[in-house]
Amino acid sequence: MRNKGYQHKYIDFSFKGKREEEEIILMLRRHWLILLMEFIPLGFFLICLLFIDIIGPFVLELFPFQMSQSLLNLGESFLYMFFWFLVFIVWIDYYLDVWIVTDQRIVNIEQKGLFRREISELEHSKIQDVTTEIHGIIATLLKFGYVYVQTAGERSRFVFKQVPNPVLVRTLIMKLQKQVIKKEKIMEGKILRGKFS
Amino acid sequence: MYFIILSVFLFGALAIIYHLQAYQFNRRIAMFTTLLFIAGFLIVLAVNVVSAIKVDWSSFPIVIIS
């Protein structure tokens, strides 16, 4: 199958376990709104830190604390460091959760915290059905939702969570599945003809 | 105490850098995010070390310094 448009977009991308002849068709992550929602509490935390930065020296002057300005600065710098770490932990949690659709299979990589990673894959030939779900006003307006892939394998359902354009994703997976099945049938036909001719 | 806390943060920084590099999908993006993290971390670390130098540690009880 020639997927030159998608192939061009993901030509510099790779993942562990990618087969040599495999082409990445699509790499999906959760919708950007989900990431933004996770950054909002961090934004509030940053505002509190800036507030402490501004108010701190005045509080030190007003009250007879034995804490020096430099000790306050030291504590604040640790908090800023903690904030910077949180930003990247949230980013890693978002960025490393990915659904990769190739011309042969679907690979789901889920990062659960910093030290736990779950990888599962599903061959297109094992797909039985694909359904989508878009739930809520915001999801409907921004067009993101869930894609459920029903399988014939050990794991009965593969779920794409909160991905953009789930309907297009569904259409693409169904198209790839049909192409894989058609290819397999052609191969079977060739084998049979070769056997009986 | 200060060095213990600093060690925890340094270890955390290494863990984050490891994840950014080991689980990359695109070399350019991985390099960019890693460098961004390191740059921000070094800036905050510099402020932290300078603040620590300015603190009068002798005014604290021994148990806190250790």
Interface residues (C-beta under 8 A of the other chain):
Chain A: D12 F13 S14 F15 K16 M27 S68 S70 L71 N73 L74 S77 F78 Y80 M81 F82 W84 F85 F88 I89 W91 I92 Y95 L96 V98 Q111 L114 F115 R117
Chain B: Y2 I5 F9 G12 A13 A15 I16 H19 L20 Y23 F25 N26 R27 R28 T33 F37 G40 F41 V44 L45 V47 N48 S51 A52 K54 V55 D56
